[in-house]
Amino acid sequence: RSSVAAAGISMGRMTRRDQARRPWRALPGRAVVVASAVLVLTTACGTDEPVANAPSVPGAGTGVEFAVTPDTVDETGTSTTATPSTIVPPPPTDPPPVEPPSLGELELPCGRPGDAEGPGVDDERIVIGVGNDRGSLYTADSAAGVVTAVRTLADACNAVGGVAGRSVVVEELDAALVEVEDRMVDACVEVFALVGHVYLREDEGEAVRVGCGLPSFPARTTAVDDDAPDGPVSALTAAPEPVPLHGFVLSYVVSPADGDRVALIGPATVGGGRQRTRDASALLTSGFPIEVAADIGYPVVDEPDWPAIVRTARNAGAGTVHLDGPCSSAVAPFLAAADDVGWRPAVVLAAEAYDPACLTSLGDVDLTRVVLETPLLPVSDGAAAPTTGAVADLYGQYGVPVTGDTLRAASAFWLWAEAAAGCGSALDRTCLAEAGRAVDDWDAGGMHAPTDPGTAAVEPCVVLLGVEDGTVVRRAPLEPGTLDCDWRS
């Protein structure tokens, strides 16, 4: 129990009422004891003397019935004592239900029995791989903490029985940005599935992954396509249609003079370019008089020249910037470079920039016109977001940073575990992928906007956050625990 409690997972307990419902079990020789008791009581009846040495009656007061046949007289008139009949047991009762383990409002799929077969699986364990680019100098903070996050979640699940009757083992697959294809080759033979991973250049390994039938449950991905049935099973990271424009609407309000000219800035990768194309399409079909003033991809294999990026966006006449990237390696240097030249556009940040520790430590940078758009309920919602809070508490015990990526890794891990547990004795890679895509309503216990992993669709529901006085605050909607699902409002 101590390991479960340490992991922050609650288990159902049997109450006194449930214990009282347990049927009393008959003891050997009960019939003889009962008969003796009846004879002693019969002898003592009608006297004022107490019954001496009367044996107690097992089951008395328990509701167990004892049937004893009365004395009879045979044909010669001789009295005989009947043999007591078989004890009549109480009607059978079902055992009290055992509540499954939970994390906040998320019922965990841990502890269910099952069998499994295939690469990365044996009689005792299931090996999953978590990919990142930690080994690259300029992307070290991309998806920072996702490996330790998934390991923490796996340990918590193992403490209450593991998945499909097996312990979950986590292996890191660091591609260092330029070795994604090599890591996919390794993963095909070493792990059962990819879970909670982030690769900035994941497209370079997709052909290998699909070719070996390796299931993928990413924390963040842009490699989703309705025409690609073997694509990643996305818990949250598919590009919704339409792309949410809540952040743009708010930035347009605070910057009406030049807010209709937008600069799109993101990583210079295939996936990054794909995301900016989706953003541009959504903006241009929104009904607002918008012009995409600049489409800028910053390098990930070299150090970005943020002052040059700021000059390009500013010279294009942009009044609003959509910036994709982590807080420490993209948001912080961009805002610092803009502040150095006195340029203060409205800035809309993507979900991966959600990093409260970083956002609240940006010093003297002006954040009044910065808004972060995310489908995740933030930790600052407190009791109104119990599952987010429970995951954050679990992470806090093991030093895992709470960021947009680590929270999305939690959603990806639990979706994977749910699919694996659902396969039971039929668990293999094919069943796992099919079971993941069969889930059509997923919000990880209320952590984020509803998604349909089977169709790679996400409801366009978000919360808009800002930073005031060193604290992450809600900008819209104001009520904790809620999401705005209509960007036109």
N, C-alpha and C positions, 0 to 999 in steps of 0.2 A: 504493500500500500504506500510505503514511503516514496518509492520511485514514481508512482503514479501521481501522488500529491505534489511531488516536486515538479512534475511536468505540467501541473495546472489542469489536469484532466479529472473530471468528476465521474464517479461510478455509482450506479444505483445500489442501495442498501436494502436488506431485508428488514422490514419493520417488525415490532413485537406482534402486531396483528397478523402479519404474514406468517410469523413463526407459530402462532397459535393455531393456524390452519393446517399445520402438518399433521397427518394421520398418526395416531399412536400405534406403535408396532407391537404385535402380540409377542409375549415371551414364551419360551418352551415350558410345557407343564402347566399352562394356565388353567386347563380344565380341572386338574387335580386340586389346585389351590382353591378354585372357586367352589368346588364341591365340598371341600373341608370347611370353608367359611360358612357355607349354607348350613351344614350339620351343626357346627358350633353355635351359630345364631339360633337355630331351631331348639337346641337343648336349653339354651339360656332363656328362651322366651317364657314369660309368665312368672319369673322370679324377680326378687328385689336385688339379687346379687349381681355385681358387675361381671361382665364376661372376661374371664381370665385368659391371658395368652391367646386371644383371638387373632389369627393372622390377618394382616391387611389384605384388601382385595385389589389386585393390580387393575388399573384402569378406572377405579372409582372416581367419578366426577369428570372423566375425560370424554364422556359421550359414547364410549364403547359399550355395546349391548352384550349381555351374557344370557343365554337361554338354557335353563335347567328344567328337565322333565320331572314332574312331581312323583311322589311315591305311588306305587300301584300294588294290587293284590292279585296273586295268580289264582289258578283254578282250585288249588287246595286250600286257599284262604291264607297262604303264607305271604307276609308282607315283604316286598322287595324294594330296594332302592334303585331307582333308575340311573343309568349312566348319563352324565351330562352330555349335552349335544355339542357340536362344533361351535366355536365362538363365531358370532356374526360380526364381521368387521364393518366399520363405517363405510359409506360410499366413497369411492376414490375421488380425490380432489386434484386439480391441476396445480403444479408447483407455482409459486408466485412469480410473476414476470420479472426478469432482470433487466433493468434499464441499461441501454448501451452507453458507452462512454461518450462524453460530449466536450466540446470546446466552445464556450459561449453558447450560441444557439445552433451550432453545427453538430449534428449527430455523426460521430466518427464511425467509419466502416472498419475499424480495427477489431481484431479478436475473432473474426468469423473464420470457421474452418474452410479448408479447400485444398486443392492439389494444383500442380503447375508443371509445365514442361517447356523446354526451349533454352536458347542461350541466356546465360545469366540467372538460371534458376536451378536449384537442386532441392533435396528433401528438407532442408533447413532454412534456406534463405532465398530472397529475391534481390538481385543487384540492379540498382537504377543509376543512371549517369546524369550528372548536372554539369552542363557546359557553360563556359564563360570565356572572356578574353583577358583574364587577370594578368597573364604574363606579358601583355603588351604595355609599353611605357606610357602611351597616351590614352589608353582605354582601361587602365587599372581600376578605375572607379565605376566602370560600366557594370551594372548589375552587382555592385559590391555587396557581399554578404549572402548571395543566393545559395551558395554551397553550404555554408554553415546553417542557413535557415532551413534548407531541406534536411540536413542531418539532424537538426533539432526536432523537426516534425517527425522524422522517422524514429528517433529515439522515443518520443512521446507515444507513438503508435506501437512500437515494440513493447513498451511497458504494459500495454493492455492486450497483448496477444499477437501483434504483427498483422500482416495482410495475407489472406488466403492460407492461413496456417503456417506462415513463414516469417522470419525476421527480415526486415528491410535493411539492406546494406547500400550505402551511398558512395559512389566513386566520382571524383572530380575529373572533368574532361576539359582542361584548359587548352584552348586553341591559339592563344596569344595573337588573335586576330587573323593570322595568315595561315593557320594550319587546320581550318575547319574540316576540309575534306579528309585529312589524315585522322582527325578525331572521330569522324563518322565511320571510317574503316575500322578503327579500334572498337567503337561502340557496337558495331554490328555483331561482333563475336564475343564481347566481354560483358555487355549489360543487356537486361531484359527490355528496358525502355528508357527514353530520355524524359526527365521530369524536372520542371522548374528551372529550365536553362534559359540563357540569353546569349545568342551569338550575333554580333553586329553584321557579320557577313555570312549568315546562315544559308543563303541561297547557294553558296559554293559547295555545300555538303548535301543538299537536298536530293540530288540524283542518287548518291550512294545510299542515303538513308532509306529512300523509297525502294531502291533496288533490293535491299536485304530485308524489307518488311519491318523496319525498326519503328515502333510506335513513338510518337512525340507529343508530350504534354508541356509546352513551353510556358515560362513566366512572361515572356515578351516576344512577339514575333510579328513580322509583316508578311510572312510567306503563307498567306491564306488566300484561297481562290475557290469560288463555287465550282469551277471546272476541274479541280484537283482533288479527287476523292481520297487520295493517299496523303493529303497535306496534314499539318499538325492539328491535333485536337486542342482547340483553343478554349481555355477556361474563361478568359477575359480579353485577350489581346487582339482578337480579330478586329479589323477596321469596320466600324458600324456604318451602315448606309441609312440615312445620310450621316456624314461626319458631324459630331456635335459642334454647334457654333455658339454655344452659350458664352464662351470666353470672348469671342469676337464681338458679340452684341454688347457685352459689358464694356469692352475696351472702346467700342465705337461711341458709346454714351459718354465716356470720360475724355474722349479725344475726337469730338465731332468735326473739328476743322480739317484734319488730315487723316482721320481714321479709316477712310475708305481706300487708302493706298496701303497695301499689305506687303510685307517682305516675309517670305517663307524661308526659314533657316533650319537646317538639319544635317545629319551626318552624310558624307559623300559615299554612300553605299547603295547597292541595288535596292535594299529594303527601305533605306531612307528616302531615296528618290521616289519610290512607289508611294510612300506615305505623303510626301509633299504634293504629288499628283492628285491623290485623293482629297487632300485639303483644298487644293486649288479648285478642283471640280465642285466641291461642296460650296465654297465661297462664291464662285461665279454663277451658281444656280440658286443662290439663296434668296434672290429677289432684292438684295441690297445693291446700291450702285457702287460695286467694289471693283477695284483694279489690282491685279497682282503685280506689284511694282518690281519685285525681285525674287528670284528662286536661287538660293545660295546653299551650296553643299560645303560644309567644312571638312577638312581631311581628318581621318582617324589613324592613319599610319604615320603621320607627322604631326608636329605641334601646330595647331591652328593659329593663324595670324588674326587675332580678334580685333585689333584696331583697324586692319584692312577690311574685315567683314563688316564692322560698324560703318566705315566710310562708304562701302558699296551700298548698304541698305539706306543710309542717310541721303547719299547723293541721288538715289532713285526716287526720293521724295516720300518714302514710307513714313506713315504716322503710327502704324501698328506693326508689330513683329510677332509672328508665330514661331517660337523657338522649341525645337525638339532636342533633348539631351539631358544628361544628369546635372544635378545642381552644382557640384564642385568643379566639374571639368568643362561645362558649357555655360550654365546660367551665370555663375559667379564671374568668370572672366568677361563674358559679353557685357553684363551690366557695369562692370568696372571700366571697360573700354568706352562704353557709351557715356558714362558719367565723366570720364576724363575730358571729353570734348563738349560737355554740356548738352548732350542730346538725350531727351527723355521721352521716347515713344511709349505708347501703351504696349505692354509685352504680355503675351499669352503663352504660358508654359504648358508642356504636355505632362502626362501622368508620371513619366519616369523622373521628373524633377521633384516629385514629392519626397522630401527628405527634411523633416522638421529640424533636425540638428544643424544641417547646413543652411537652410533658409533663414533661420533665426540668428545666424552668426555672420551675416554678410556685412556687418559693420555700418559704415556711413553711406552705403549705396542706397539711393532713393528707390523705395519699393512701393510707393503710393500708387503707381500706375501699373503694377505687376499683378497678374491674376493667374492662378494655377487651376487648370481644368482636369478633373479626375473622376472616374466612375467609382472610385473607392470611398467608402465612408471613412473619414479621418479619425485618428486616435483621439483628437481633441473633442470628439463627440461624446466621449465618456460612456455613461450608462446607456445612451441612446444607440450605441454601436457595440453591443456586448461581444460579438465574435471578433471584431477588429481589436477590441480591448484585450480579449483573452489571448489572441495570437501575440499581440504586443507584449503582454505580461510574460508569456512563455519565452519570447525572444529575449526579453530583458534579463531573464535568469541566466542566460548563456551568452550574453554579450553580442547578440545579433542585432544589427542596426534595423530600425523600422523605417522602411522606404517604400516607395511605390512598387519597386521590383521585388522586395522580400515579401510584401503582402500579396502580390500577384503570384509569387512562388508558392505561398501557402494555398491559395485557391487551386493552382495547378496540381499540387501534391495531393490534396484531398479529392479532387476530381479523378486523378489517376487511381488512388486507393479505392474509391467507390467503384470504378469500373473493374478493377482487378478483383475486388471482393465479390462483385456481382457475377463474375465468371465461375467462381467456385471451383469445382473439380475439373472444369473445362478450360482453366486458365492457360492460355498461350498467347502469343503476340497477336494472332488474328482476332481472337475473342476480345482481347484487351482493347484493340483499336475500335472494333465494332461496338463494344459496350460503351466506350467513351463517346462515340458519335451518336449513340442512341439516347444520351441525356439531352433533353430538349428544354430544360428549365433549371439553370444553375446560377446561384448567387453566393455559394460558399457560406451558407448559414446567415445570409444578410450582410456579408462583407462588401458587396458591390452591386452594381446594376445587373439585372437579369441577363443571362446569355443563353444562346442555343449552340453548344459546341458542335452539334451535328451539322449545322449549316453555316458555322463561322459567323454568326450574327450576334450583335450586342445591342441592347436597347440604348438609344441615344440619351441616357440619363446620367447626369454628372452633378457634382458639387463644385462650386467655385470658391477657391481659398485665396487669402491674401496674408500679408505679414504686417502686423501693427505692433509697435513697441516691443519688438522681439518675440512676438507670439503669433502662431499660426491661427488665423481667424476665418470664419465663414463670411463670404461676400454674398452668396446666394445659393440655394435658399437659406434663410437665416435659422430655421428650426433644425436643431441637431437631429441626426438620424434620417434626414430626408434627402431626396435627390430631385433635381429639376429635369423633367423629361420633355419639355417643350422649349427649344431654344428660341422660338419666335417671341416668347414672353419676356 
